[in-house]
């Protein structure tokens, strides 16, 4: 009996297969399951096993009740052993059929086999069937889109993506990427930046998370790796893997330090990132809302690396205490403010970049700055992704 709009249904099945890659068979299978559940809910009895068979070409829809073949003597023996006088607690006539009864219907019936009986297909079920079909198709579309998003964007984790501000919600930005919507959480934004609806936004694709509430694409503009990826788009030497970023630390929107190394002795790593007249670093700074960027040369020698990390300050002497992982740095009096930085920012970032606790002393021998232990971060940790925020 045809209960559905076949033309619309087949058009939807063809579209799902062509555009979403969802086979007709999988949709029909899901539809049969939904129709069986709807029939049982509307007309069935408790415990019934309902099967539905649907032909999308002809519109024929058939319902059958399935019963499982069981051995009656075993059921009774188990009940008696359990002291249960109510055999119906184990044998449900809506679910089960005795082996002897099953063999009268089908001679070769065996235990645990399903025997099915036809059920009436009612005309008034058409509206329910149409609603079930619509729900199944919408569900399959959502599943296909989720799979597509995970496949496409999951491979782009750690890359820069571009989108437009769609809406604001509790400080979070929702970014339209074209085929999907991503979230730029408040804590992943650069402090002080303001956005307008429809404004173009570039950000690092942190990760794609699949949860019970759907698929979430999480972005970041404050992550250290975002700065590295921006330089890779501006510096051919980095894109070609000639110059490598060994470490990067940021106080987003304020200041950052990036340590670079050249695999080619004829290529200046610092000059590559800075560019002629500072044009390359200026482009990155502009993208980050004016964030000041110190480009320093990485070195295996701890003294040389600490000296570079404290730039633009000029260092006179460095004493290393490897047991304490502490570097005592001596600078001229007129370099104190540069070495320390506003609010201790320069020495703090240098400590995080190098992994050394840094004490700044003037030529008078006075300790003028000391890095805070809990703010020290080893170089190898500076490019890791933070956990996403719900």
RAQUI-V700979 format. One record per pair of residues at least 6 apart in sequence whose ideal C-beta (glycine too) atoms are under 8 Angstrom apart, sorted by the first residue. I is the first residue (numbers start at 1). J is the second residue. D is the distance in Angstrom with one decimal. If there is no record, write none. Layout:
i={I	I}
j={J	J}
d={D	D}
//
This chain:
i={1	1	1	1	1	2	2	2	2	3	3	3	3	3	3	3	3	4	4	4	4	4	4	5	6	6	6	6	9	9	10	10	12	13	13	13	13	14	16	16	16	16	16	16	16	17	17	20	20	20	20	20	21	21	22	22	22	24	26	27	27	27	28	28	30	30	30	31	31	31	31	31	32	32	32	32	33	34	34	34	34	35	35	35	35	35	35	35	36	36	36	36	37	37	38	38	38	38	38	39	39	39	39	39	40	40	42	42	43	43	43	44	45	46	47	47	47	48	48	48	49	49	49	49	49	49	49	50	50	50	50	50	51	51	51	51	51	52	52	52	52	53	53	53	53	54	54	54	55	61	61	62	62	63	63	63	63	64	64	64	64	65	65	65	65	66	66	66	67	67	67	67	67	67	67	67	67	68	68	68	68	68	68	69	69	69	69	69	69	69	69	69	69	69	69	70	70	70	70	70	70	70	71	71	71	72	72	72	72	75	75	75	75	76	78	79	79	79	79	79	84	97	99	99	102	102	102	103	105	106	109	146	146	146	148	149	149	149	149	149	150	150	150	152	152	153	153	153	153	153	153	154	156	157	157	157	157	158	158	158	158	158	159	159	159	160	160	160	160	160	160	160	160	161	161	161	161	161	161	161	162	162	162	162	163	163	163	163	163	163	163	163	164	164	164	164	164	164	165	165	165	165	165	165	165	165	165	165	166	166	166	166	166	167	167	167	168	168	168	170	171	171	172	172	172	172	173	173	173	173	173	174	174	174	174	175	175	175	175	175	175	175	177	180	180	181	182	182	182	182	182	182	183	183	183	183	184	184	184	184	184	185	185	185	185	187	187	188	188	188	188	188	188	188	188	188	189	189	190	190	190	190	190	190	190	191	191	191	192	192	193	193	193	195	201	202	202	203	203	203	203	204	204	204	204	204	204	204	205	205	205	206	206	206	206	206	206	206	207	207	207	208	208	208	208	209	209	209	209	210	216	218	218	220	220	220	221	221	222	222	222	223	223	224	224	224	224	224	224	225	225	225	227	227	227	227	227	227	227	228	228	228	228	230	230	230	230	231	231	231	231	231	231	232	232	233	234	234	234	234	235	235	235	235	235	237	237	237	237	237	238	238	238	238	241	242	242	242	242	242	243	243	243	243	243	243	243	243	244	244	244	244	245	245	245	245	246	246	246	246	246	247	247	247	247	247	247	247	247	248	248	248	248	248	248	248	249	249	249	249	249	249	249	250	250	251	251	252	252	253	253	253	253	254	254	254	255	255	255	255	255	255	255	255	256	256	256	256	256	256	257	257	257	257	257	257	257	258	258	258	258	258	259	259	259	259	259	259	259	259	260	260	260	260	260	260	260	260	261	261	261	262	262	262	269	269	270	270	270	272	273	273	273	274	274	274	275	275	281	281	284	285	285	285	294	294	294	296	296	296	296	297	298	298	299	299	302	302	302	302	303	303	303	305	306	306	306	306	306	306	306	306	307	307	307	309	309	309	309	310	310	310	310	310	310	312	313	313	313	313	313	314	314	314	314	315	315	315	315	315	316	316	316	316	317	317	318	318	318	318	319	319	319	320	320	320	320	321	321	324	325	325	325	326	326	326	326	327	327	327	327	327	328	328	329	329	329	329	329	330	330	330	331	331	331	331	331	331	332	332	333	333	333	336	336	336	336	338	339	339	339	339	340	340	340	340	340	341	341	341	344	344	347	347	347	347	348	348	348	350	351	351	351	351	351	352	352	352	352	353	353	354	355	355	355	355	356	357	357	357	357	358	358	358	359	359	359	359	360	360	360	360	361	361	362}
j={59	60	61	121	123	58	59	60	61	59	61	121	123	125	126	129	130	59	61	126	129	130	133	130	56	57	58	59	56	133	56	57	137	24	27	28	56	24	22	24	27	137	140	141	144	23	24	140	141	144	145	148	144	148	140	143	144	56	140	136	137	140	54	56	136	139	140	54	132	133	136	137	51	52	53	54	52	132	133	135	136	52	54	61	63	129	132	133	50	51	52	63	50	132	125	128	129	131	132	50	52	63	119	125	48	50	125	128	119	122	125	50	94	94	92	94	95	65	94	95	65	66	67	68	94	95	114	63	64	65	66	119	63	64	65	66	116	61	62	63	64	61	62	63	64	60	61	62	61	121	129	118	121	118	119	120	121	116	117	118	119	94	116	117	119	114	115	116	94	95	96	97	102	114	115	116	117	95	96	97	112	113	114	96	97	98	99	102	109	110	111	112	113	114	115	91	96	97	98	99	111	112	98	99	111	91	98	99	100	87	90	91	96	87	90	85	86	87	89	90	90	115	109	111	109	113	115	109	115	115	115	210	214	215	179	179	180	208	215	217	208	210	215	179	180	161	177	180	205	208	217	208	205	205	206	207	208	204	205	225	229	385	204	205	229	202	203	204	205	226	229	230	233	177	182	202	203	204	205	219	177	200	201	202	175	176	177	178	182	200	201	203	175	176	198	199	200	201	173	174	175	176	195	196	197	198	199	201	174	175	176	181	197	173	174	197	174	195	197	186	185	186	183	184	185	186	183	184	189	195	201	181	182	183	184	181	182	183	184	201	203	219	217	215	217	217	203	205	216	217	218	219	216	217	218	219	201	203	219	220	221	218	220	388	389	222	389	203	206	218	219	220	221	222	223	389	221	222	221	222	252	253	288	289	291	252	253	254	253	289	221	253	289	201	221	221	287	219	220	221	226	219	220	221	223	225	226	229	217	218	219	218	219	220	223	385	386	388	218	385	388	215	216	217	218	215	216	218	388	216	388	388	389	226	385	386	252	288	250	252	253	385	386	248	249	250	256	382	383	248	383	385	248	250	256	258	284	288	293	245	248	258	383	283	284	287	288	238	245	258	273	280	284	238	239	239	275	280	283	284	243	272	273	275	280	243	262	267	269	272	244	245	272	273	263	262	263	264	267	272	260	261	262	263	267	269	272	273	260	261	262	263	258	259	260	383	259	260	261	298	379	258	259	298	353	379	380	382	383	256	257	258	259	353	382	383	256	257	349	352	353	377	382	256	291	345	349	288	291	288	289	290	291	291	292	345	291	292	293	294	341	345	346	349	288	291	292	293	294	349	293	294	296	309	349	350	353	273	293	294	295	296	296	297	298	305	308	309	353	379	269	270	272	273	295	296	297	298	269	297	298	268	269	272	297	298	295	296	297	280	280	281	295	280	281	295	281	282	293	295	293	291	292	293	311	312	349	308	309	311	353	308	305	308	305	308	320	327	354	356	318	320	327	354	315	318	327	329	350	354	356	358	315	318	329	349	350	353	354	329	339	346	347	350	358	338	331	335	338	339	346	331	332	335	338	329	330	331	335	339	330	331	332	363	329	330	327	328	329	330	327	328	330	326	327	328	356	327	328	357	355	356	357	356	357	358	359	354	356	357	358	359	359	361	339	358	359	360	361	361	362	363	338	339	360	361	362	363	362	363	362	363	364	360	362	368	369	346	346	347	360	369	346	347	360	368	369	347	348	349	369	371	358	360	369	371	371	372	375	358	357	358	371	375	376	375	376	377	382	379	382	379	376	377	378	379	376	370	371	373	376	369	370	371	367	369	370	371	367	368	369	370	367	368	368}
d={7.9	6.8	6.0	4.9	7.7	7.1	3.1	6.7	7.4	7.0	5.5	7.5	7.9	6.3	4.1	4.6	7.4	6.0	7.6	7.4	5.7	5.8	5.7	6.9	6.9	7.7	7.9	4.7	6.0	6.1	5.8	7.7	5.2	4.8	5.7	7.6	6.3	7.8	4.3	7.7	6.1	7.0	6.0	6.8	6.9	6.1	5.7	7.6	6.6	3.6	7.3	7.3	6.6	8.0	5.4	7.7	5.0	7.1	7.3	6.7	6.7	5.4	6.2	5.9	4.9	7.3	6.5	6.1	7.0	5.7	4.7	8.0	7.8	4.4	6.5	5.3	7.5	4.3	7.7	6.7	5.0	4.2	6.5	7.0	7.8	5.9	5.5	7.9	4.4	5.9	4.0	7.1	7.6	8.0	7.8	5.1	7.1	8.0	4.9	5.4	6.7	5.4	7.5	6.8	5.8	4.4	7.0	6.2	7.9	7.1	7.9	5.8	5.4	7.0	4.8	4.4	5.0	5.8	4.8	7.2	6.6	4.3	7.0	7.6	7.9	6.0	7.8	6.2	7.5	6.1	7.5	7.3	7.2	5.0	7.7	5.4	6.3	6.9	7.2	5.5	8.0	7.3	4.7	8.0	7.4	7.3	5.0	7.8	7.8	6.0	6.8	7.0	6.7	7.5	4.3	7.8	5.8	4.1	6.2	5.5	6.1	7.8	6.5	5.0	5.6	4.6	7.1	4.7	7.8	6.3	5.9	4.2	7.8	7.0	5.3	7.5	7.4	6.3	5.5	7.2	6.4	7.5	6.0	7.7	5.7	7.7	5.6	4.5	5.5	6.6	5.5	6.4	4.8	7.6	6.2	7.0	4.8	7.2	6.6	6.9	6.8	7.8	7.6	5.4	6.0	7.2	4.3	6.9	7.4	6.7	5.3	5.0	7.9	6.2	6.4	7.6	7.8	5.2	7.2	5.5	7.3	5.7	6.9	6.3	3.9	7.3	5.2	4.9	6.1	6.3	6.3	7.1	7.0	4.9	7.5	7.2	4.9	7.0	5.2	7.1	5.8	6.2	6.2	7.1	7.9	7.9	7.8	6.5	6.5	5.0	5.5	4.7	5.4	5.6	7.1	5.4	6.7	7.1	6.8	6.5	7.5	7.9	7.5	5.5	6.8	5.7	7.0	6.0	7.4	7.3	4.9	7.1	6.9	5.9	7.2	7.4	6.4	7.9	5.0	7.1	7.8	6.6	7.2	5.1	3.9	5.2	4.3	7.2	6.5	7.7	5.8	7.8	6.9	5.1	5.6	6.6	5.8	6.8	5.9	7.6	6.3	7.7	5.0	6.6	5.4	6.2	4.9	6.0	4.6	6.3	4.4	6.2	7.4	8.0	4.9	7.0	7.6	7.7	7.7	7.6	8.0	3.6	5.7	6.8	5.3	5.7	7.2	4.1	7.0	6.0	7.2	5.5	7.3	5.8	7.7	6.9	4.7	7.3	5.7	5.6	7.1	6.3	7.1	7.8	5.9	7.4	7.8	7.5	7.9	3.7	7.0	5.1	6.1	6.9	5.9	6.8	7.1	5.8	4.4	7.3	6.9	6.9	7.9	7.7	4.8	7.5	6.0	7.8	7.3	7.5	6.5	3.9	6.4	5.4	6.9	7.6	5.8	6.5	5.1	5.7	4.7	4.4	6.4	5.4	7.3	6.2	4.6	7.9	5.2	6.6	7.5	7.0	5.3	6.7	7.9	7.8	6.7	3.9	6.1	4.9	6.9	6.5	4.8	7.0	5.4	5.8	4.0	6.1	6.7	7.8	6.1	4.5	6.2	4.9	6.7	5.5	7.8	6.3	5.5	6.7	6.0	6.5	7.3	5.4	7.6	7.1	4.7	6.5	5.8	7.9	7.3	4.5	7.8	6.1	8.0	7.8	7.3	7.7	7.0	3.9	7.9	6.7	7.0	4.4	6.4	5.2	7.6	5.3	5.8	7.6	5.3	7.2	5.7	6.2	5.7	6.4	6.8	7.0	7.3	4.8	5.7	7.1	6.9	8.0	4.7	5.8	7.5	5.6	7.2	7.3	5.8	7.5	5.9	4.6	5.3	7.5	7.5	4.8	5.4	6.2	6.7	5.5	5.6	7.6	5.9	4.2	7.6	5.9	7.8	4.3	7.4	7.2	7.2	7.5	7.5	6.5	5.7	5.3	5.6	7.9	5.6	7.2	5.2	7.5	6.4	4.7	5.0	7.2	6.7	5.2	7.8	6.8	5.8	7.1	5.6	7.7	4.7	6.6	5.2	4.0	6.5	7.4	4.4	6.8	5.3	3.7	7.6	5.0	7.5	6.7	7.1	4.4	7.2	7.7	5.4	6.5	6.7	5.5	5.2	4.4	4.9	6.8	5.2	4.1	7.4	6.5	6.9	7.6	6.8	7.2	5.6	7.7	5.6	6.3	7.2	7.0	6.6	4.7	7.6	7.3	7.7	5.8	7.7	6.4	7.7	5.9	7.3	5.0	7.1	7.5	7.6	4.5	6.3	6.4	4.9	6.8	5.0	7.2	6.6	7.4	5.7	7.3	5.3	7.1	4.0	7.3	7.3	7.0	5.9	7.1	4.1	6.5	7.6	6.0	6.4	7.5	6.5	6.1	5.8	7.2	4.4	6.9	4.0	7.4	5.8	7.7	5.1	7.0	5.4	7.8	6.1	6.0	4.6	6.3	5.0	5.8	6.4	7.7	5.6	6.4	6.3	6.0	6.9	5.7	6.0	7.2	7.7	4.2	5.6	5.7	7.7	5.3	6.4	7.6	4.5	6.6	5.9	7.3	7.3	6.7	4.8	6.5	7.8	5.4	7.8	5.8	4.9	6.8	6.9	5.2	5.8	6.6	4.7	6.2	8.0	7.7	3.8	4.9	5.0	6.6	5.6	6.8	6.9	4.9	7.5	5.7	6.0	4.9	3.9	3.7	6.9	6.9	7.0	5.3	7.9	5.6	7.3	5.9	7.9	7.5	4.8	5.9	6.3	6.9	7.4	4.2	5.8	7.2	5.3	7.5	7.2	4.5	8.0	7.5	5.4	7.9	7.6	7.6	7.3	7.2	7.5	6.1	6.0	6.8	4.5	7.6	6.6	7.6	4.4	7.0	5.0	7.2	4.7	6.3	7.0	5.9	6.7	5.4	6.8	5.1	7.4	6.5	8.0	4.8	6.3	7.4	6.5	7.4	7.4	5.6	5.2	6.1	7.0	6.9	5.6	5.4	7.9	6.9	6.4	6.2	5.0	7.2	6.1	5.4	5.8	6.6	4.4	6.2	7.4	7.6	6.1	7.7	5.4	5.7	5.3	5.7	6.0	7.3	5.7	5.9	6.1	4.7	4.0	6.8	5.1	6.4	6.0	4.3	7.1	6.4	7.1	6.8	6.7	7.3	4.2	5.4	7.6	7.7	5.2	6.3	5.8	8.0	7.8	4.9	5.9	7.1	4.9	7.4	7.4	5.3	3.9	7.4	5.4	6.5	5.5}
//
